[in-house]
Amino acid sequence: MIQAKAEGDSPTGIAFVGTGYVADLYMATLSNWSDHLRLCGVYDIQTSRQDRFATYHKIEAYASLDALLADESVKIVVNLTNPDQHYAVSCAALEAGRHVYSEKPLALDLAEAEDLVARAEAADRHLVCAPASVLGEAAQTLIKAVRAQVRGKPRLVYAELDDGLVHRLGYRNWKTVTGATWPAEDEFATGCTLEHAGYALTWLVAMFGPVRRVVTEAACLITDKGPDTPPKYTTPDFTCACLSFDEGVVARLTNSIVALHDHRFRVFCENGIIETAETWDFCAPVRSIPIPETRLRRQAQKLLGLDGGRRLPPVAQRRIVTARRGARMDFALGIAEMAEAIAAGRRPRLAGAFSLHITEVSLAIQHPERFGHVYTPQSTPQPVKPVDWSAA
């Protein structure tokens, strides 16, 4: 999918800022890209957490953020801090002349996100924001099928990102290999839409281009999330947005930590459906389902679940290492693609304007009180070139 490094090419030096829960998920997948990436070291403002992470993984720990940024071997700073620190840390890294790969969201404020993109452009540095699952096998297989109109012209998309009643699912037992616990209060405060909408939005924008119009409803349906409820908690735990694209395509995107787990992504076309059941699984099957045009087929589908669908074979398959807990995703893929782009002298697929557009639309969906229930995005993302094997 991403080209192997030529013999003699050295891996790109990277460093983690932040060694909490998500850092272990990235760490678990770095081995997928050992020829592309070399972890020079890590830094965390919480010394005990940093030392525990560095000791377990047998890697260097920096004494300060300044020390990390002074290390000339570090070319990409991977910003894995709490969301309210994303802007400040990314600013510092860009000012130090480093490329930045940031966990989502790019920033909690649109003006700050715009400022980061402007800073990166001015410094001739690249800025990319997770998620990069759109570059994975399932997404690329689905996008290729839609692009080829395997089931005819696409008309409507239903994208679900429901995670269930997370506050009642025993999350305090969710621990990584270094003992980091799931950051419940931060997750609730940031909001499931800012945390998760990008998993569907990146696929949608890669397929259909810019979101032209957002119509959204957002609500905090369960104000008491237990002992980890943030102070003055009003962040939406449910959003539903209708998104309009060019060529008349409309998508309905839901995010919640209330409804039962459902991560389906379905593209309804003129002659059937292209779908996957799990957007958080790089190896999830992608299916092509015909329209049940006879009464017998409709009854078979309705009563027996026999939809006549077939699995679309991925053009390429990788054996990827993932974390023992959590989604079956290659978290390091986006960093590896960024490193390859830098080495080749091109813009990373998800850099700059693309990441800004995903951030802007996510913010608009979660915050109708700021942007209005009907909103026209101002940013314009660059087209995302398919990965090499998907373009064939």
N, C-alpha and C positions, 0 to 999 in steps of 0.2 A: 504493500500500500504506500508506504513512504520508502523511498529508495535507500538501500543499504549504503553506508559510508564507504567511499573508495578506500582501498588499502593504503594505509599511511596517513589518512585523515584522522585527526585527533578528535575525541568527543568534545562537545561544547561545555564549558564550565558553568554550572548553575549553583545557586544557593537558596535555601529556604529561609524566609522570614516568617516565623510562626511555627511552633511544633506541637500544636494541639491535635484534636481528633482527626481532622482532614489530612494533616501532614502524614500520618501513618498510611492513609489510603494512597497518597501519591508515592510514598516510599515503597509500598508493596508492588507498584507497577513500574518502577524505574528499571528493573531488570529486563523489561521488554525492549528497552532502548539503550542498552549498555554501550552500543557502538555510536550512539548519538549524543548521550548526556553523561556528564560526570559531576556528581554532587561534591562541591568543594567544602561545604560546611553549612551550618545552620545557626540561626539566632532567634531567641525568644526573650521577650521582656521579663518573663517569669523564669528565673534562673533554675529553679528546681525542675521545672518541666523540660527546659532545654537540656539540662544535664542528663535527665532520665532518658530522653530521646536519643541524645548523642551517644550515651554509653551503650544503650541497647543495640543501636544500629552501627556502632563502631565508626563514627564519623567525627569530623572536627566541629567544635563549637566556638563561635566567635564571642569575644568579650563584649562587643557592642555592635549596634547597627553601623556605626561609623567604621568599625574595623572590617565588617563584612564588605561595605562599599569601597573600602580602600584596597581590597584584594583584587588585583588586576586580572587574575585568572577567572573571576566571575564575570560572565558575559550577560547572563539572564538572571534577574532576581525573580523568584517565585514567591508572590505575596499571598501567604496563607494566614494572615492575621484575622482578627475579628472584623466584621464588615465595617464597623465604625472607625477602623484604623486603615482601611484600604486606601483612601485618598492620600493621607499623610505619608504612608510608607511608599506608595507608588511615586509620589512627588519626589521624595528623597532619592529614590533609585534613579529616576529619570534625570534629576539634577546632577547625579554622580556619573551620568553617561552610560547607564545600564539599560538594556532592554528589560521589559517587565511582562511577566505572565501573572495575571491576578486571578485569584478566586473570585467568584461572583458574589455580589454585584460589583461592577467597576467602582461605583461610589453610591452613597445613599441619597445623593442630591444630583439633579441633572446638571446644574451649573458646574459642579465639581467634576463630573464625568466629562463634560465638554472641555473643561480646563486641562484635564489629564491628556486627552487626545491632542489638544493644541500644543501642550508642552512636548509631547512625544514627537510631533511633526517638526516643531521648531528645533529640537535637539537631534533630529535625524535618527531617532530611536523607534523601535517597534513596541507597541502596547497591545496585548491580547488579553481578553477576559474569558474565563471558563463560562460554560462548559464547552468541551470540544467533541462531544459525543456525535455531532453531525459528521465528523470525519471517520466514524467507526463503520464497521461492516454493515450492521443492520440499517443505519441511516442511509448509507451510500447505495445499498441494494434497493431500498424503497425509493429514494430520489431518482435513481436511474430508471426504475420501472415507470414512475410518473412522467419523467422526461420523455421516455420512449412511447408514452401513451399506450401501455400494455392493455389497459382497460378503457381506452378512449380519453377524451379530454376531461381533466379534473374540474370539479365544480364546487365541492364542499369538503371541509376537513373537520373531523371531531378529534380533539386532542385532550386527553384526560391526564391530570397529574394530581390525583387524590391519594393521600397516604394513610387514611384511617385516623382514628382518635389517638394520635401520637402520645398525648399526655397520659393515656391509660394503658400504654403498651409496654410498661416496664423499662422505659428508656434509661433508667439509672443503672441498669445492668449492661448497657451498651458500652463496651470498653474495647479499645484497640490493644495491639500487642504490647504497647508501652504503658498501658494503664490509663490512657487519656479517655475521659468520659464524654459522651455526647453533650455539647454545650446547649442545654435546653433553653435557658433563659435568653441567650443570644439568638437562638433559632426562632423562638416565639416573638422576640422583639423585632427582629429583622423582617419576618413574615415569610410564609411558605411561597408566596408569589415571587418575591425577589430572589428567594433561594432556588426555586425550581422552574419558573416559567421558561427560562432559557433553554431547558432541555427540549421543549417543543418549538419555541420561537426560532431557534437556530435552524431547525429542520425546515420550518415554514418559509423563512426568509431565504434560505439557500435554494428552495424549490421555486418560490413565486416572486422573489424580490421584495422591495420595501413594503412594510405595512402602511397603507395609505390612510386608514381610518380605524380608530379604536372606540368601541362602545362598551362600557364596563360597568359592572356592579360589584361592590366589595363590602364585606361586613365582618365584624368580629362576633361570631355566633356564640362562642363559649368563652366568657371573660375570665373564668377561674380555671387556670390550667394546673392548679395544685401548688406545691411549695416553690416551684420555679417560675411562677407567673411574674412577669416583669412589672415593676412599679408603673402605675397609671396605664395599664395595658389596654390598648385599643387597636393594635395592629390587626388587620384583616386575617382571619384564618380561613376565609373563603373568598374567591373571586371568580367571576365568570365574564368573559370578554368575547365579543364578536369582532373579528378582524377582517378588514377588506383589503384585497390585493388587486393588482392589475389583472386584466383579462376576466374580471368578474368573479374571481375565486373568493369565497368567504370561508373563514375558519371560526369555530367555536372552541375556545380554550378555557378549561376549568382548572383551578388550583384549590386544594383544600387540605386541611388536617382534621377534617370532620367526616367526610364520606369514606366509605370502604375503599381499600387500596385498589386503584385502577389506573394503569399507565398506558392504556391503549392509544394508538395513533392510527386513525382510519381516514383514507382519502377516497371519497365517493366520486366516481367517474361516470361518464355517460354509459359505459358498458359493464360496470361492476365496481368492485372495491379492491384497493390495495391497502393492506394493513399489517401492523405488528402489534403484539399484545404487551410489549414491555420496552419502553424507550430507555430504560436504565440497564439494558443488557445488550452489549455490543454484538453478541452472537444470537440474538433473538430471531426466530424465523420470520420472514416476510412472506405474506400470502397474497395470492391473486384470486379473487372470488367473482364468479360470473353472476349476472342478474338471473334469478330464478324465474324464467319466462313462462314456464308451464305450471299448472295447478299442482301437479304431482311434485315438482321440484320445490314449490313454495311450501307444501305440506311437509315434505322431508326436512326442509330447513327449519320450519317452525316447530315441528313436533319431535324431530330426532336430532336436530343440530347438524344435519348433513347439508353443507352449503356448496359442495362441489368445488371447493377451493383447492389450489395446489401451492406448494411451497416454491418460491422463486429461489433458485440456487445463487448464493453469493458468488461473485466473480473470483474472489480470493478469500481464503480462510487463514486465520492466524491462531496459533495456540498462545493465548495470553495468560499471564499470571495476574491474578487480582487478589485483593485483600480477602481474608477469611470471613470477615463480617462486612456486610454492606452490599452495594450494587455490583453487578458483574461488568464493571467498566474499567477501561484502561485510562486512568487519570493522567498519566504522563504523556499520552498521545499528543495533546495540544502543545506541550513544551517541545516535544521532539519535532513536530511539524514546524514550529517556530525556529528551532535551531537549524533545521535543514534549509528553511527559507533564507535565514541570515547568511548561511554559508554560501548559498547560491546567488546572493545579491538580489533577492526578490522580496516582495511583501508577503508576510504570512497570510494564509487564507482568511483568518478571522480577525485580522488586525484593525486597529483604528476605527474607521467609520462603521464597520460591521459590528464590533463590540459596543460602540456607542449606541447604535440603533437598537440593539437587543436591550441595553440598559434603559434607554428612553421608553420603549414600549412596555417593559416590565414595570417601571415606575408609574407610568400612566394607568396601567391595569390595576395596580395595588392602591393608587392614591387618586381616586376621582375627586376628592375634596381639594386637591392641588391643581389637577389638570382638567377637571371637568369630566362628566360622564361620557361625553363625546369629545374626542381629541384627534387632532391631525398631527402626526409625528413630523418633526422638522428635520431630522437627520436623514441622510440617504446612504445606505450601505453599499459598498462595492460588491459586485457579483462574486460569488464563491465558486471558484473553479473546482470541479469534481476531482477527487483523488485519482491518481493515474490509472489504477485498474478499473475504476468506475466509468471513466471517460470513454473507454473502448466501445 
